[in-house]
């Protein structure tokens, strides 16, 4: 089941949101407000989580709060990788959470934390055990990133790439299971904590590892998983077929689902990190996914959605239209 909906991923990181287009994050705040309202209109009981900030930055949180971004948010999330990228020591985890708690009264979740085995697999073993010790009692949710190593042929989701030097290659060694399918020593350490620590695992479109991931998580005793449904992917052929398969496979787990990634043709710039030209379109995608996979509040009877004529924009979102019909028509138009 879906236990929470996360709005975007690492929005204060240029790999996921373009600060040149939106330098003060006011456009991002509008996306969050609209998406939060849309999710609440469909399922008022579903917690809405602000996309995990990376780096952990209380000044950034106050900035987007000044734009109203937290008005439609129930939980604030943070991401941290102190043994790989962050400029603070592993032992500072409680202090980093305290920094965020000092500027908001909302719960703080750790929705991505990890340690790569790039230098040595023993480092990952130590890092996992110590991280669990440090975070216990400081947050209600912890998600370890990740179950699988990222295949080297896929490329990491970062704007920096090889400019990061050796740090770039750490992206491919964050899993508990190697690319060849064999477990790393840290997998046994995770298994001992699977009841309290969830897993964060992105699944690419039609990811062949989905069934294997489910089998591993059941074997490990994992209760919670965080994953994503990509707005950009929703325009691929048979996107709903893939989304349905993914969410059905994860139905036995408590899922925090992340909505992010702008379709190129809908962005102010043709890139998935761009703000949308019409933020309501992103909000509508979020509502559609929540309605489909997390139940819905009572809605007025649906009406047919007409395809736009040539030269016109896709139909603007209207609350009493059936989302599947309307958004499918938008995708046909696109």
C-alpha positions as a Markdown table, in Angstrom:
| # | Residue | x | y | z |
|---|---|---|---|---|
| 1 | Unk | 0.0 | 0.0 | 0.0 |
| 2 | Unk | 1.1 | 3.6 | -0.4 |
| 3 | Unk | 1.8 | 5.1 | 3.0 |
| 4 | Unk | 3.0 | 8.5 | 1.8 |
| 5 | Unk | 3.4 | 10.7 | -1.3 |
| 6 | Unk | 6.7 | 12.5 | -1.8 |
| 7 | Unk | 6.7 | 15.7 | -4.0 |
| 8 | Unk | 9.9 | 15.8 | -6.1 |
| 9 | Unk | 13.4 | 14.5 | -5.2 |
| 10 | Unk | 16.4 | 16.6 | -3.9 |
| 11 | Unk | 15.0 | 19.9 | -5.2 |
| 12 | Unk | 18.0 | 21.9 | -3.8 |
| 13 | Unk | 20.4 | 19.8 | -5.9 |
| 14 | Unk | 21.0 | 20.9 | -9.5 |
| 15 | Unk | 20.9 | 17.2 | -10.6 |
| 16 | Unk | 17.1 | 17.3 | -9.9 |
| 17 | Unk | 16.0 | 21.0 | -10.1 |
| 18 | Unk | 17.5 | 23.7 | -12.3 |
| 19 | Unk | 18.5 | 26.7 | -10.1 |
| 20 | Unk | 19.4 | 28.8 | -13.1 |
| 21 | Unk | 15.8 | 28.8 | -14.2 |
| 22 | Unk | 14.4 | 29.0 | -10.7 |
| 23 | Unk | 17.1 | 30.7 | -8.5 |
| 24 | Unk | 14.9 | 31.5 | -5.6 |
| 25 | Unk | 12.8 | 28.2 | -5.8 |
| 26 | Unk | 9.6 | 30.2 | -6.0 |
| 27 | Unk | 8.5 | 28.1 | -9.0 |
| 28 | Unk | 9.4 | 25.0 | -7.1 |
| 29 | Unk | 7.2 | 26.2 | -4.2 |
| 30 | Unk | 4.3 | 26.7 | -6.6 |
| 31 | Unk | 4.7 | 23.1 | -7.8 |
| 32 | Unk | 4.7 | 21.9 | -4.2 |
| 33 | Unk | 1.7 | 23.9 | -3.2 |
| 34 | Unk | -0.4 | 22.8 | -6.2 |
| 35 | Unk | 0.7 | 19.1 | -5.9 |
| 36 | Unk | 0.0 | 19.1 | -2.2 |
| 37 | Unk | -3.5 | 20.5 | -2.7 |
| 38 | Unk | -4.2 | 18.0 | -5.5 |
| 39 | Unk | -3.1 | 15.0 | -3.4 |
| 40 | Unk | -5.1 | 16.2 | -0.4 |
| 41 | Unk | -8.2 | 16.6 | -2.6 |
| 42 | Unk | -7.9 | 13.0 | -3.6 |
| 43 | Unk | -6.8 | 11.4 | -0.3 |
| 44 | Unk | -6.8 | 13.7 | 2.6 |
| 45 | Unk | -5.3 | 11.1 | 4.9 |
| 46 | Unk | -2.2 | 10.5 | 2.8 |
| 47 | Unk | 0.9 | 12.2 | 4.3 |
| 48 | Unk | 2.6 | 14.6 | 1.8 |
| 49 | Unk | 6.4 | 14.6 | 2.1 |
| 50 | Unk | 8.6 | 17.4 | 0.8 |
| 51 | Unk | 11.2 | 15.9 | -1.6 |
| 52 | Unk | 14.3 | 15.1 | 0.5 |
| 53 | Unk | 16.7 | 17.9 | 0.5 |
| 54 | Unk | 20.4 | 17.2 | -0.4 |
| 55 | Unk | 22.4 | 18.9 | 1.0 |
| 56 | Unk | 20.6 | 19.3 | 4.4 |
| 57 | Unk | 20.1 | 23.1 | 4.5 |
| 58 | Unk | 17.8 | 24.8 | 7.0 |
| 59 | Unk | 18.3 | 28.1 | 5.2 |
| 60 | Unk | 16.9 | 26.6 | 2.0 |
| 61 | Unk | 14.0 | 25.2 | 3.9 |
| 62 | Unk | 13.2 | 28.6 | 5.3 |
| 63 | Unk | 13.5 | 30.2 | 1.9 |
| 64 | Unk | 10.9 | 27.9 | 0.3 |
| 65 | Unk | 8.7 | 28.2 | 3.3 |
| 66 | Unk | 8.6 | 32.0 | 2.7 |
| 67 | Unk | 7.2 | 31.1 | -0.7 |
| 68 | Unk | 4.4 | 29.0 | 0.9 |
| 69 | Unk | 5.9 | 25.6 | -0.1 |
| 70 | Unk | 5.3 | 24.1 | 3.4 |
| 71 | Unk | 1.6 | 25.1 | 3.5 |
| 72 | Unk | 0.6 | 21.8 | 1.8 |
| 73 | Unk | 3.3 | 19.6 | 3.3 |
| 74 | Unk | 3.0 | 17.3 | 6.3 |
| 75 | Unk | 6.6 | 15.9 | 6.5 |
| 76 | Unk | 10.0 | 17.3 | 5.7 |
| 77 | Unk | 12.7 | 14.9 | 4.4 |
| 78 | Unk | 16.5 | 14.9 | 4.3 |
| 79 | Unk | 19.1 | 12.9 | 2.4 |
| 80 | Unk | 22.6 | 12.3 | 3.5 |
| 81 | Unk | 25.8 | 10.5 | 2.3 |
| 82 | Unk | 28.5 | 11.7 | 4.7 |
| 83 | Unk | 31.0 | 8.9 | 3.9 |
| 84 | Unk | 30.7 | 9.6 | 0.1 |
| 85 | Unk | 29.7 | 13.2 | -0.7 |
| 86 | Unk | 28.7 | 15.4 | 2.2 |
| 87 | Unk | 31.1 | 17.7 | 4.0 |
| 88 | Unk | 30.2 | 16.6 | 7.5 |
| 89 | Unk | 31.2 | 13.5 | 9.5 |
| 90 | Unk | 29.0 | 10.4 | 9.9 |
| 91 | Unk | 28.6 | 11.1 | 13.6 |
| 92 | Unk | 26.9 | 14.4 | 12.9 |
| 93 | Unk | 23.6 | 12.7 | 11.8 |
| 94 | Unk | 21.7 | 13.7 | 14.9 |
| 95 | Unk | 22.9 | 17.2 | 14.7 |
| 96 | Unk | 21.9 | 17.5 | 11.0 |
| 97 | Unk | 18.3 | 16.4 | 11.9 |
| 98 | Unk | 18.3 | 18.8 | 14.8 |
| 99 | Unk | 19.2 | 21.7 | 12.5 |
| 100 | Unk | 16.0 | 21.0 | 10.5 |
| 101 | Unk | 13.9 | 20.5 | 13.5 |
| 102 | Unk | 15.1 | 23.9 | 14.7 |
| 103 | Unk | 13.3 | 25.7 | 11.8 |
| 104 | Unk | 10.1 | 23.6 | 11.4 |
| 105 | Unk | 7.6 | 21.8 | 13.6 |
| 106 | Unk | 6.9 | 19.2 | 10.9 |
| 107 | Unk | 8.2 | 15.6 | 11.3 |
| 108 | Unk | 11.6 | 15.0 | 9.7 |
| 109 | Unk | 12.2 | 11.7 | 7.8 |
| 110 | Unk | 15.5 | 10.4 | 6.4 |
| 111 | Unk | 14.3 | 9.2 | 3.0 |
| 112 | Unk | 17.8 | 8.5 | 1.6 |
| 113 | Unk | 20.9 | 7.5 | 3.4 |
| 114 | Unk | 23.7 | 5.2 | 2.1 |
| 115 | Unk | 27.3 | 4.3 | 2.0 |
| 116 | Unk | 29.1 | 3.1 | -1.2 |
| 117 | Unk | 31.4 | 0.1 | -1.4 |
| 118 | Unk | 33.5 | 2.0 | -3.9 |
| 119 | Unk | 36.6 | 2.0 | -1.8 |
| 120 | Unk | 36.0 | -1.2 | 0.3 |
| 121 | Unk | 33.0 | -3.3 | 1.1 |
| 122 | Unk | 34.0 | -3.3 | 4.7 |
| 123 | Unk | 33.4 | 0.5 | 4.8 |
| 124 | Unk | 29.8 | -0.1 | 3.7 |
| 125 | Unk | 29.3 | -2.6 | 6.5 |
| 126 | Unk | 30.6 | -0.2 | 9.1 |
| 127 | Unk | 28.6 | 2.7 | 7.7 |
| 128 | Unk | 25.3 | 0.9 | 7.7 |
| 129 | Unk | 25.6 | -0.4 | 11.2 |
| 130 | Unk | 26.8 | 3.0 | 12.6 |
| 131 | Unk | 24.1 | 5.0 | 10.6 |
| 132 | Unk | 21.3 | 2.8 | 12.1 |
| 133 | Unk | 22.7 | 3.4 | 15.6 |
| 134 | Unk | 23.0 | 7.2 | 15.0 |
| 135 | Unk | 19.5 | 7.6 | 13.6 |
| 136 | Unk | 17.6 | 5.4 | 16.0 |
| 137 | Unk | 15.2 | 7.5 | 18.0 |
| 138 | Unk | 15.8 | 10.7 | 15.9 |
| 139 | Unk | 13.3 | 10.0 | 13.1 |
| 140 | Unk | 10.3 | 7.9 | 12.3 |
| 141 | Unk | 11.4 | 6.8 | 8.9 |
| 142 | Unk | 14.8 | 5.8 | 7.5 |
| 143 | Unk | 15.3 | 4.4 | 3.9 |
| 144 | Unk | 18.6 | 2.9 | 3.0 |
| 145 | Unk | 19.8 | 3.6 | -0.6 |
| 146 | Unk | 19.8 | 1.1 | -2.2 |
| 147 | Unk | 19.1 | -2.6 | -2.7 |
| 148 | Unk | 20.9 | -2.9 | -6.0 |
| 149 | Unk | 24.1 | -1.4 | -7.4 |
| 150 | Unk | 23.3 | 0.9 | -10.3 |
| 151 | Unk | 24.3 | -0.8 | -13.6 |
| 152 | Unk | 27.4 | 1.0 | -14.9 |
| 153 | Unk | 25.8 | 1.0 | -18.4 |
| 154 | Unk | 22.8 | 3.0 | -17.3 |
| 155 | Unk | 24.6 | 6.2 | -16.1 |
| 156 | Unk | 23.9 | 8.0 | -12.9 |
| 157 | Unk | 21.2 | 10.7 | -12.6 |
| 158 | Unk | 23.5 | 13.7 | -12.0 |
| 159 | Unk | 24.3 | 16.9 | -13.9 |
| 160 | Unk | 27.9 | 16.7 | -13.0 |
| 161 | Unk | 28.9 | 13.2 | -14.2 |
| 162 | Unk | 32.6 | 12.7 | -14.7 |
| 163 | Unk | 33.3 | 16.3 | -13.5 |
| 164 | Unk | 32.8 | 14.8 | -10.0 |
| 165 | Unk | 36.0 | 12.8 | -10.5 |
| 166 | Unk | 36.1 | 9.5 | -8.6 |
| 167 | Unk | 33.0 | 10.7 | -6.7 |
| 168 | Unk | 30.9 | 10.1 | -9.8 |
| 169 | Unk | 31.7 | 6.4 | -9.8 |
| 170 | Unk | 30.5 | 6.0 | -6.2 |
| 171 | Unk | 26.9 | 6.2 | -7.6 |
| 172 | Unk | 27.4 | 2.7 | -9.0 |
| 173 | Unk | 28.4 | 1.0 | -5.7 |
| 174 | Unk | 25.6 | 2.1 | -3.3 |
| 175 | Unk | 23.7 | -1.2 | -3.5 |
| 176 | Unk | 23.6 | -4.0 | -1.0 |
| 177 | Unk | 23.7 | -6.4 | -4.0 |
| 178 | Unk | 26.3 | -6.2 | -6.8 |
| 179 | Unk | 25.5 | -5.6 | -10.4 |
| 180 | Unk | 26.1 | -9.4 | -11.0 |
| 181 | Unk | 23.4 | -10.3 | -8.5 |
| 182 | Unk | 25.6 | -11.4 | -5.7 |
| 183 | Unk | 25.1 | -10.0 | -2.2 |
| 184 | Unk | 27.7 | -7.8 | -0.5 |
| 185 | Unk | 28.6 | -8.3 | 3.2 |
| 186 | Unk | 26.4 | -5.3 | 4.2 |
| 187 | Unk | 23.3 | -7.2 | 3.1 |
| 188 | Unk | 23.4 | -9.4 | 6.2 |
| 189 | Unk | 23.8 | -6.2 | 8.4 |
| 190 | Unk | 20.8 | -4.7 | 6.7 |
| 191 | Unk | 18.7 | -7.9 | 7.2 |
| 192 | Unk | 19.2 | -7.5 | 11.0 |
| 193 | Unk | 17.5 | -4.0 | 10.8 |
| 194 | Unk | 15.0 | -4.6 | 8.0 |
| 195 | Unk | 12.1 | -4.2 | 10.4 |
| 196 | Unk | 13.0 | -0.6 | 11.2 |
| 197 | Unk | 14.9 | 0.5 | 8.1 |
| 198 | Unk | 13.2 | 0.6 | 4.7 |
| 199 | Unk | 14.9 | 0.5 | 1.3 |
| 200 | Unk | 15.0 | 3.2 | -1.3 |
| 201 | Unk | 15.1 | 1.7 | -4.8 |
| 202 | Unk | 14.5 | 3.5 | -8.1 |
| 203 | Unk | 13.0 | 1.3 | -10.8 |
| 204 | Unk | 13.7 | 2.5 | -14.3 |
| 205 | Unk | 10.9 | 2.2 | -16.9 |
| 206 | Unk | 10.2 | -1.5 | -17.4 |
| 207 | Unk | 13.1 | -2.3 | -15.0 |
| 208 | Unk | 14.0 | -6.0 | -15.4 |
| 209 | Unk | 15.0 | -6.1 | -11.7 |
| 210 | Unk | 11.6 | -5.5 | -10.2 |
| 211 | Unk | 10.6 | -9.1 | -9.5 |
| 212 | Unk | 14.1 | -9.9 | -8.2 |
| 213 | Unk | 13.8 | -6.8 | -5.9 |
| 214 | Unk | 10.5 | -8.0 | -4.5 |
| 215 | Unk | 11.8 | -11.5 | -3.8 |
| 216 | Unk | 14.9 | -10.1 | -2.0 |
| 217 | Unk | 12.8 | -7.7 | 0.1 |
| 218 | Unk | 10.5 | -10.5 | 1.2 |
| 219 | Unk | 13.4 | -12.7 | 2.1 |
| 220 | Unk | 15.1 | -9.8 | 4.0 |
| 221 | Unk | 11.9 | -8.9 | 5.9 |
| 222 | Unk | 11.7 | -5.4 | 4.6 |
| 223 | Unk | 8.5 | -3.6 | 5.5 |
| 224 | Unk | 8.9 | -0.2 | 3.8 |
| 225 | Unk | 10.2 | 0.9 | 0.4 |
| 226 | Unk | 10.5 | 4.3 | -1.2 |
| 227 | Unk | 10.4 | 4.4 | -5.0 |
| 228 | Unk | 9.2 | 6.7 | -7.7 |
| 229 | Unk | 6.7 | 7.2 | -10.5 |
| 230 | Unk | 8.1 | 9.5 | -13.1 |
| 231 | Unk | 5.9 | 12.2 | -14.6 |
| 232 | Unk | 8.2 | 12.1 | -17.7 |
| 233 | Unk | 7.8 | 8.4 | -18.0 |
| 234 | Unk | 4.0 | 8.7 | -18.0 |
| 235 | Unk | 4.3 | 9.9 | -21.7 |
| 236 | Unk | 6.0 | 6.7 | -22.8 |
| 237 | Unk | 4.0 | 4.0 | -24.7 |
| 238 | Unk | 2.1 | 1.8 | -22.2 |
| 239 | Unk | 3.3 | 3.8 | -19.2 |
| 240 | Unk | 0.2 | 2.9 | -17.2 |
| 241 | Unk | 0.9 | -0.8 | -17.9 |
| 242 | Unk | 4.3 | -0.4 | -16.3 |
| 243 | Unk | 3.1 | 1.7 | -13.4 |
| 244 | Unk | 0.4 | -0.8 | -12.7 |
| 245 | Unk | 2.9 | -3.7 | -12.7 |
| 246 | Unk | 5.3 | -1.8 | -10.5 |
| 247 | Unk | 2.7 | -0.8 | -7.9 |
| 248 | Unk | 1.1 | -4.3 | -7.9 |
| 249 | Unk | 4.4 | -5.9 | -7.3 |
| 250 | Unk | 5.0 | -3.6 | -4.3 |
| 251 | Unk | 1.5 | -3.9 | -2.9 |
| 252 | Unk | 2.6 | -6.0 | 0.2 |
| 253 | Unk | 5.0 | -3.2 | 1.3 |
| 254 | Unk | 4.4 | 0.2 | 2.9 |
| 255 | Unk | 5.4 | 2.4 | -0.1 |
| 256 | Unk | 6.5 | 6.1 | -0.1 |
| 257 | Unk | 6.1 | 7.0 | -3.7 |
| 258 | Unk | 8.0 | 9.9 | -5.2 |
| 259 | Unk | 6.6 | 12.0 | -8.0 |
| 260 | Unk | 9.2 | 13.9 | -10.0 |
| 261 | Unk | 10.9 | 14.5 | -13.4 |
| 262 | Unk | 9.4 | 17.0 | -15.9 |
| 263 | Unk | 8.6 | 15.8 | -19.4 |
| 264 | Unk | 10.9 | 17.6 | -21.8 |
| 265 | Unk | 8.0 | 19.0 | -23.9 |
| 266 | Unk | 6.3 | 20.5 | -20.8 |
| 267 | Unk | 9.3 | 22.2 | -19.2 |
| 268 | Unk | 10.5 | 25.8 | -19.4 |
| 269 | Unk | 13.6 | 24.1 | -20.7 |
| 270 | Unk | 13.7 | 20.7 | -22.4 |
| 271 | Unk | 15.1 | 18.8 | -19.4 |
| 272 | Unk | 13.7 | 16.7 | -16.6 |
| 273 | Unk | 15.1 | 19.1 | -14.0 |
| 274 | Unk | 13.2 | 22.1 | -15.4 |
| 275 | Unk | 10.2 | 23.7 | -13.8 |
| 276 | Unk | 7.0 | 23.0 | -15.7 |
| 277 | Unk | 5.5 | 25.7 | -17.9 |
| 278 | Unk | 2.2 | 24.9 | -16.1 |
| 279 | Unk | 2.8 | 23.6 | -12.6 |
| 280 | Unk | -0.8 | 22.5 | -12.4 |
| 281 | Unk | 0.1 | 19.8 | -14.9 |
| 282 | Unk | 2.5 | 18.2 | -12.4 |
| 283 | Unk | -0.1 | 18.5 | -9.6 |
| 284 | Unk | -2.6 | 16.8 | -11.8 |
| 285 | Unk | -0.2 | 13.9 | -12.5 |
| 286 | Unk | 0.3 | 13.5 | -8.7 |
| 287 | Unk | -3.5 | 13.4 | -8.1 |
| 288 | Unk | -3.9 | 10.9 | -10.9 |
| 289 | Unk | -1.3 | 8.5 | -9.4 |
| 290 | Unk | -2.7 | 8.9 | -5.9 |
| 291 | Unk | -6.2 | 8.3 | -7.2 |
| 292 | Unk | -5.1 | 5.2 | -9.0 |
| 293 | Unk | -2.9 | 3.6 | -6.4 |
| 294 | Unk | -3.9 | 5.1 | -3.0 |
| 295 | Unk | -7.7 | 5.3 | -3.1 |
| 296 | Unk | -9.6 | 8.5 | -3.5 |
| 297 | Unk | -12.0 | 10.8 | -1.8 |
| 298 | Unk | -15.5 | 11.1 | -3.2 |
| 299 | Unk | -15.4 | 13.0 | -6.5 |
| 300 | Unk | -18.2 | 14.3 | -8.7 |
| 301 | Unk | -19.3 | 12.1 | -11.6 |
| 302 | Unk | -16.8 | 12.2 | -14.4 |
| 303 | Unk | -17.4 | 13.9 | -17.7 |
| 304 | Unk | -15.8 | 13.2 | -21.0 |
| 305 | Unk | -12.6 | 15.0 | -21.9 |
| 306 | Unk | -12.4 | 16.3 | -25.4 |
| 307 | Unk | -9.2 | 16.3 | -27.4 |
| 308 | Unk | -7.9 | 19.8 | -28.2 |
| 309 | Unk | -8.1 | 21.1 | -31.7 |
| 310 | Unk | -4.9 | 21.7 | -33.7 |
| 311 | Unk | -2.9 | 24.6 | -32.4 |
| 312 | Unk | -4.6 | 24.5 | -29.0 |
| 313 | Unk | -3.0 | 23.7 | -25.6 |
| 314 | Unk | -3.9 | 20.4 | -23.9 |
| 315 | Unk | -7.1 | 20.7 | -21.8 |
| 316 | Unk | -6.5 | 22.4 | -18.5 |
| 317 | Unk | -7.1 | 20.3 | -15.4 |
| 318 | Unk | -10.7 | 20.3 | -14.1 |
| 319 | Unk | -11.5 | 18.5 | -10.9 |
| 320 | Unk | -14.6 | 16.7 | -12.1 |
| 321 | Unk | -13.1 | 15.0 | -15.1 |
| 322 | Unk | -12.0 | 11.4 | -14.9 |
| 323 | Unk | -8.2 | 11.6 | -14.6 |
| 324 | Unk | -7.4 | 8.5 | -16.6 |
| 325 | Unk | -9.5 | 9.8 | -19.5 |
| 326 | Unk | -8.3 | 13.3 | -19.4 |
| 327 | Unk | -4.6 | 12.6 | -18.9 |
| 328 | Unk | -4.6 | 9.9 | -21.5 |
| 329 | Unk | -6.0 | 12.4 | -24.0 |
| 330 | Unk | -3.3 | 14.9 | -23.1 |
| 331 | Unk | -0.7 | 12.2 | -23.8 |
| 332 | Unk | -2.3 | 11.4 | -27.1 |
| 333 | Unk | -2.1 | 15.1 | -27.9 |
| 334 | Unk | 1.6 | 15.3 | -26.9 |
